[in-house]
Amino acid sequence: MTKLIESQLSDALAYMKALSGLGATLPNEPTWGGGMRLWLPDVIPLSPDYKGEAPVAWLVANDFDGYDLTTTAPEPSDAGSES
């Protein structure tokens, strides 16, 4: 488990809020996007600014159209139900 510094946690929370808000603002009509839909990944790795650094946290899709924050690398089966 990794410790996040305050600015990293603040950034992660901002991403979580933006991604969950994005889904809520998009229309749920089949005609939106000419039949094309936007699918966000089940797991989003978050890395620090230093090049070559491994991810220190991950956003993992949850069942509520949002993301949970974890500092432990998720196993493939831990990701959300959508692929």
VOPAGU-2260 file (C-alpha; in pm, 1 decimal, decimal comma):
REM VOPAGU-2260
SITE   aa  ch    i         X         Y         Z
SITE  MET   A    0       0,0       0,0       0,0
SITE  THR   A    1     130,7     342,5     -98,4
SITE  LYS   A    2      86,2     667,0      90,8
SITE  LEU   A    3     -43,3     961,9    -106,4
SITE  ILE   A    4      66,9    1315,6     -37,3
SITE  GLU   A    5    -200,9    1580,6      -0,4
SITE  SER   A    6    -172,9    1714,1    -356,0
SITE  GLN   A    7    -195,7    1361,8    -503,6
SITE  LEU   A    8    -505,3    1286,0    -298,2
SITE  SER   A    9    -660,8    1616,3    -400,3
SITE  ASP   A   10    -592,8    1541,6    -768,8
SITE  ALA   A   11    -735,2    1189,0    -738,2
SITE  LEU   A   12   -1053,4    1319,8    -575,3
SITE  ALA   A   13   -1090,7    1580,7    -851,1
SITE  TYR   A   14   -1061,2    1306,7   -1116,6
SITE  MET   A   15   -1319,0    1093,3    -935,4
SITE  LYS   A   16   -1563,2    1384,1    -914,8
SITE  ALA   A   17   -1513,5    1482,5   -1279,4
SITE  LEU   A   18   -1555,8    1128,0   -1411,6
SITE  SER   A   19   -1872,0    1061,2   -1212,2
SITE  GLY   A   20   -2013,0    1399,5   -1316,5
SITE  LEU   A   21   -1933,7    1330,9   -1681,5
SITE  GLY   A   22   -2150,2    1023,2   -1693,5
SITE  ALA   A   23   -2439,4    1206,2   -1529,7
SITE  THR   A   24   -2435,2    1486,9   -1789,6
SITE  LEU   A   25   -2440,8    1266,6   -2100,6
SITE  PRO   A   26   -2780,7    1185,2   -2248,3
SITE  ASN   A   27   -2888,4     823,9   -2226,2
SITE  GLU   A   28   -3052,6     822,6   -2570,3
SITE  PRO   A   29   -2948,6     576,8   -2840,1
SITE  THR   A   30   -2914,7     863,3   -3090,7
SITE  TRP   A   31   -2643,3    1036,8   -2889,8
SITE  GLY   A   32   -2311,6    1021,8   -3073,6
SITE  GLY   A   33   -2466,6     862,6   -3380,7
SITE  GLY   A   34   -2483,0     526,0   -3205,1
SITE  MET   A   35   -2131,3     557,1   -3062,0
SITE  ARG   A   36   -2092,4     547,5   -2684,4
SITE  LEU   A   37   -1807,1     655,6   -2462,1
SITE  TRP   A   38   -1674,3     373,0   -2243,8
SITE  LEU   A   39   -1429,7     463,7   -1970,2
SITE  PRO   A   40   -1176,3     206,0   -1851,8
SITE  ASP   A   41   -1251,5      -6,0   -1545,9
SITE  VAL   A   42    -911,9      77,2   -1393,5
SITE  ILE   A   43    -728,7     408,2   -1435,5
SITE  PRO   A   44    -370,2     414,1   -1302,9
SITE  LEU   A   45    -254,3     740,2   -1144,7
SITE  SER   A   46     119,3     809,6   -1158,0
SITE  PRO   A   47     322,0    1095,1   -1009,9
SITE  ASP   A   48     478,0    1366,8   -1226,9
SITE  TYR   A   49     817,3    1197,6   -1229,3
SITE  LYS   A   50     875,8    1011,5   -1554,8
SITE  GLY   A   51     926,3     638,5   -1510,3
SITE  GLU   A   52     748,8     622,3   -1173,7
SITE  ALA   A   53     498,9     341,4   -1135,3
SITE  PRO   A   54     135,6     421,9   -1051,0
SITE  VAL   A   55      83,3     514,7    -686,2
SITE  ALA   A   56    -295,9     489,3    -692,5
SITE  TRP   A   57    -572,7     354,9    -909,9
SITE  LEU   A   58    -929,0     458,5    -979,1
SITE  VAL   A   59   -1144,5     145,8    -997,9
SITE  ALA   A   60   -1493,7     157,3   -1150,2
SITE  ASN   A   61   -1770,4      83,4    -902,6
SITE  ASP   A   62   -2133,8     -22,6    -945,6
SITE  PHE   A   63   -2261,7     334,0    -898,2
SITE  ASP   A   64   -2128,7     486,4   -1223,5
SITE  GLY   A   65   -1829,1     627,3   -1042,5
SITE  TYR   A   66   -1481,6     532,4    -928,7
SITE  ASP   A   67   -1324,9     422,1    -602,3
SITE  LEU   A   68    -967,7     515,4    -507,5
SITE  THR   A   69    -718,3     249,2    -403,1
SITE  THR   A   70    -346,2     256,6    -329,8
SITE  THR   A   71    -313,0    -119,1    -379,4
SITE  ALA   A   72    -277,7    -245,8    -736,5
SITE  PRO   A   73    -612,6    -401,3    -825,8
SITE  GLU   A   74    -636,8    -755,2    -951,5
SITE  PRO   A   75    -817,3    -793,0   -1286,2
SITE  SER   A   76   -1118,1    -947,6   -1109,9
SITE  ASP   A   77   -1140,8    -642,7    -876,6
SITE  ALA   A   78   -1229,5    -409,2   -1165,5
SITE  GLY   A   79   -1588,5    -310,4   -1239,0
SITE  SER   A   80   -1823,9    -549,1   -1408,2
SITE  GLU   A   81   -1805,3    -378,5   -1748,5
SITE  SER   A   82   -1532,8    -470,7   -1995,0
